[in-house]
Amino acid sequence: MATQTVEESSKARPKH
C-alpha cells in the first residue's frame, strides 16, 4: 500500500 508510505514520507519530509 503506497498510501501509508506517501503519508509517512510527506510528514517526514514535507514539500517545500
mmCIF file of the N, C-alpha and C atoms, coordinates in Angstrom:
data_MODEL
# 
_entry.id   MODEL 
# 
loop_
_atom_site.group_PDB 
_atom_site.id 
_atom_site.type_symbol 
_atom_site.label_atom_id 
_atom_site.label_alt_id 
_atom_site.label_comp_id 
_atom_site.label_asym_id 
_atom_site.label_entity_id 
_atom_site.label_seq_id 
_atom_site.pdbx_PDB_ins_code 
_atom_site.Cartn_x 
_atom_site.Cartn_y 
_atom_site.Cartn_z 
_atom_site.occupancy 
_atom_site.B_iso_or_equiv 
_atom_site.pdbx_formal_charge 
_atom_site.auth_seq_id 
_atom_site.auth_comp_id 
_atom_site.auth_asym_id 
_atom_site.auth_atom_id 
_atom_site.pdbx_PDB_model_num 
ATOM 1  N N  . MET A 1 1  ? 0.855  -1.213 0.000  1.00 0.00 ? 1  MET A N  1 
ATOM 2  C CA . MET A 1 1  ? 0.000  0.000  0.000  1.00 0.00 ? 1  MET A CA 1 
ATOM 3  C C  . MET A 1 1  ? 0.887  1.258  0.000  1.00 0.00 ? 1  MET A C  1 
ATOM 4  N N  . ALA A 1 2  ? 0.773  2.050  -1.002 1.00 0.00 ? 2  ALA A N  1 
ATOM 5  C CA . ALA A 1 2  ? 1.597  3.269  -1.078 1.00 0.00 ? 2  ALA A CA 1 
ATOM 6  C C  . ALA A 1 2  ? 0.957  4.397  -0.276 1.00 0.00 ? 2  ALA A C  1 
ATOM 7  N N  . THR A 1 3  ? -0.283 4.175  0.140  1.00 0.00 ? 3  THR A N  1 
ATOM 8  C CA . THR A 1 3  ? -0.985 5.228  0.899  1.00 0.00 ? 3  THR A CA 1 
ATOM 9  C C  . THR A 1 3  ? -0.190 5.605  2.145  1.00 0.00 ? 3  THR A C  1 
ATOM 10 N N  . GLN A 1 4  ? 0.138  4.607  2.950  1.00 0.00 ? 4  GLN A N  1 
ATOM 11 C CA . GLN A 1 4  ? 0.872  4.892  4.184  1.00 0.00 ? 4  GLN A CA 1 
ATOM 12 C C  . GLN A 1 4  ? 2.259  5.459  3.866  1.00 0.00 ? 4  GLN A C  1 
ATOM 13 N N  . THR A 1 5  ? 2.914  4.877  2.895  1.00 0.00 ? 5  THR A N  1 
ATOM 14 C CA . THR A 1 5  ? 4.265  5.326  2.530  1.00 0.00 ? 5  THR A CA 1 
ATOM 15 C C  . THR A 1 5  ? 4.241  6.811  2.157  1.00 0.00 ? 5  THR A C  1 
ATOM 16 N N  . VAL A 1 6  ? 3.312  7.184  1.318  1.00 0.00 ? 6  VAL A N  1 
ATOM 17 C CA . VAL A 1 6  ? 3.220  8.582  0.885  1.00 0.00 ? 6  VAL A CA 1 
ATOM 18 C C  . VAL A 1 6  ? 2.936  9.489  2.077  1.00 0.00 ? 6  VAL A C  1 
ATOM 19 N N  . GLU A 1 7  ? 2.003  9.082  2.912  1.00 0.00 ? 7  GLU A N  1 
ATOM 20 C CA . GLU A 1 7  ? 1.656  9.908  4.086  1.00 0.00 ? 7  GLU A CA 1 
ATOM 21 C C  . GLU A 1 7  ? 2.860  10.055 5.006  1.00 0.00 ? 7  GLU A C  1 
ATOM 22 N N  . GLU A 1 8  ? 3.520  8.940  5.289  1.00 0.00 ? 8  GLU A N  1 
ATOM 23 C CA . GLU A 1 8  ? 4.683  8.996  6.201  1.00 0.00 ? 8  GLU A CA 1 
ATOM 24 C C  . GLU A 1 8  ? 5.773  9.862  5.574  1.00 0.00 ? 8  GLU A C  1 
ATOM 25 N N  . SER A 1 9  ? 6.011  9.685  4.297  1.00 0.00 ? 9  SER A N  1 
ATOM 26 C CA . SER A 1 9  ? 7.057  10.456 3.616  1.00 0.00 ? 9  SER A CA 1 
ATOM 27 C C  . SER A 1 9  ? 6.723  11.945 3.686  1.00 0.00 ? 9  SER A C  1 
ATOM 28 N N  . SER A 1 10 ? 5.473  12.275 3.459  1.00 0.00 ? 10 SER A N  1 
ATOM 29 C CA . SER A 1 10 ? 5.061  13.687 3.479  1.00 0.00 ? 10 SER A CA 1 
ATOM 30 C C  . SER A 1 10 ? 5.323  14.288 4.855  1.00 0.00 ? 10 SER A C  1 
ATOM 31 N N  . LYS A 1 11 ? 5.018  13.523 5.900  1.00 0.00 ? 11 LYS A N  1 
ATOM 32 C CA . LYS A 1 11 ? 5.225  14.042 7.260  1.00 0.00 ? 11 LYS A CA 1 
ATOM 33 C C  . LYS A 1 11 ? 6.711  14.120 7.595  1.00 0.00 ? 11 LYS A C  1 
ATOM 34 N N  . ALA A 1 12 ? 7.442  13.118 7.166  1.00 0.00 ? 12 ALA A N  1 
ATOM 35 C CA . ALA A 1 12 ? 8.874  13.089 7.468  1.00 0.00 ? 12 ALA A CA 1 
ATOM 36 C C  . ALA A 1 12 ? 9.615  14.157 6.642  1.00 0.00 ? 12 ALA A C  1 
ATOM 37 N N  . ARG A 1 13 ? 9.249  14.296 5.372  1.00 0.00 ? 13 ARG A N  1 
ATOM 38 C CA . ARG A 1 13 ? 9.916  15.286 4.510  1.00 0.00 ? 13 ARG A CA 1 
ATOM 39 C C  . ARG A 1 13 ? 8.851  16.041 3.721  1.00 0.00 ? 13 ARG A C  1 
ATOM 40 N N  . PRO A 1 14 ? 8.161  16.965 4.369  1.00 0.00 ? 14 PRO A N  1 
ATOM 41 C CA . PRO A 1 14 ? 7.097  17.745 3.707  1.00 0.00 ? 14 PRO A CA 1 
ATOM 42 C C  . PRO A 1 14 ? 7.618  18.483 2.477  1.00 0.00 ? 14 PRO A C  1 
ATOM 43 N N  . LYS A 1 15 ? 6.714  18.794 1.555  1.00 0.00 ? 15 LYS A N  1 
ATOM 44 C CA . LYS A 1 15 ? 7.135  19.515 0.337  1.00 0.00 ? 15 LYS A CA 1 
ATOM 45 C C  . LYS A 1 15 ? 7.648  20.905 0.704  1.00 0.00 ? 15 LYS A C  1 
ATOM 46 N N  . HIS A 1 16 ? 8.182  21.596 -0.261 1.00 0.00 ? 16 HIS A N  1 
ATOM 47 C CA . HIS A 1 16 ? 8.728  22.941 0.023  1.00 0.00 ? 16 HIS A CA 1 
ATOM 48 C C  . HIS A 1 16 ? 7.634  23.876 0.500  1.00 0.00 ? 16 HIS A C  1 
# 
